[in-house]
Amino acid sequence: MMTLLQGNWSLFIGRFHPLLVHLPIGMLIVAFILEVMSKNRRLAVLSAAVLPVLVFGALSAVAACIAGWLLSTSGGYDEDALDLHMWMGIGVAAISVLLCVFRRYALFRNAWLPVSFVMIVLLSAAGHFGGNLTHGEDYLTAALPFGKNRSAEATPAIANLPEAKVYDQLVMPILEEKCYSCHNEAKLKGGLRLDGMDNIKKGGENGPVIKDSVPEASELYKRLVLSESDDKRMPPKGKPQLTPQQLEILYWWIEQGASPTATVKELHRTARMQLVLDGMKPSGGSDANPFVPQEEVSEASGQDVAALEKIGVKVMPVANENGFVMINAVNAPGFGNKEAELLLPLKKQIVWLKLSNTQTGDSALKLISQLPELTRLHLENTPVTDAGLTHLAGCKQLKYLNLVGTKVTDKGILLLQKNAALKELFLYKTAVTPAALGQLRKAMPEMKIDTGGYVMPVLVTDTLVYRKQRT
């Protein structure tokens, strides 16, 4: 019990290191500047302020060293990089204390300025290597305007997408951009390295981070979708977060078995993932997605997008730079008729609307009918009735409609004959009768109607014949 309590106190004090370390940086730099300025006769009076500032800086440097050493005992850092940072910090503290003694007793006056300069150089180096430990070795260079440009918002285009290696060309760039700074050879936060498939499989202090092809049970994905206020969220608050497309790619990869070698064409693609992949195709490609308009529109207002995201609705681009978006209320079960008004400012951009398992009702469909580019509409398990379907005639581009688990009847689905573009209709767990289905199929023979209730064919091996052996 005493060891555990002592360890907790050590870590608690150690975590003050990032706060304490900024005090000596500021105070010692100020002391150096005052020292330089006091060499001017007209500013000689500043010399009297050097010692008090230097003493405060030296004391805070010693305190920062102690807190830093306690923090280092928690592990998770490259030993060589940590030792370099630690000894530089100790050097700064020792020189600052030595300068305090020199000034207090007026010793080696001619050495004050040169020694102070050495201290500042060492201080700068210690700060730089400390930043590398915290943020990664490319923390500064990654932000250079003329350096390698990686847009956090755009998904890179891949020429031959079906043949692309999912891990090498889709997953690894995401981990490199958003995760390597804290989970690499130099810094092992949580004992976890993500720079390489072998390290991912090995996991960290809490075991494997990928589990049984279930993203929701895999720490690698679970921590990415925690609330921003949760201390376990990754990346931590204040660092660049993953885009919705990047989250979808990681979810898909884990769900499909987290293969290190599989190509895009070898894995099953959900409709959501297909839209993400379509956004990664080079512009001008020959493969047109029937659910994405070929023209371009202006981007949605950031304020309008923020209004939806504030209530938990996801807004995700469907392709590179064409302006169209998909809306997903999977994390907003309370989304209903009133909230549907927030969709109208984006009516020119919305092409896919997923409102499954929400409170969306007939009044909302009246607003949804004003979305001229809508091609996919998911209304599974919502309180929609026949009255709501009367409004969908306004959705001239609607190609996919999911009404599973709704209250629609024959009267409602026969109204869908006005949606000439409709190609896929899902009606499982509704009150629609076979007679109405036959009428609808006759009117729209090219439309695929899925009513569920699947029956597996009987195989020869399903029936065993036993014969009594003669004696």
Salt bridges, closest charged atoms under 4 A:
GLU35 OE2 - LYS39 NZ 3.43
GLU35 OE1 - ARG103 NH1 2.42
GLU163 OE2 - LYS265 NZ 2.63
GLU176 OE2 - ARG150 NH2 3.00
GLU177 OE2 - LYS178 NZ 3.73
ASP195 OD1 - ARG193 NE 3.01
GLU219 OE2 - LYS222 NZ 3.30
GLU219 OE1 - ARG223 NE 2.94
GLU248 OE1 - ARG272 NH2 2.82
ASP278 OD1 - LYS281 NZ 3.24
GLU380 OE2 - LYS354 NZ 3.94
GLU380 OE2 - HIS378 ND1 3.38
GLU446 OE1 - LYS423 NZ 3.34
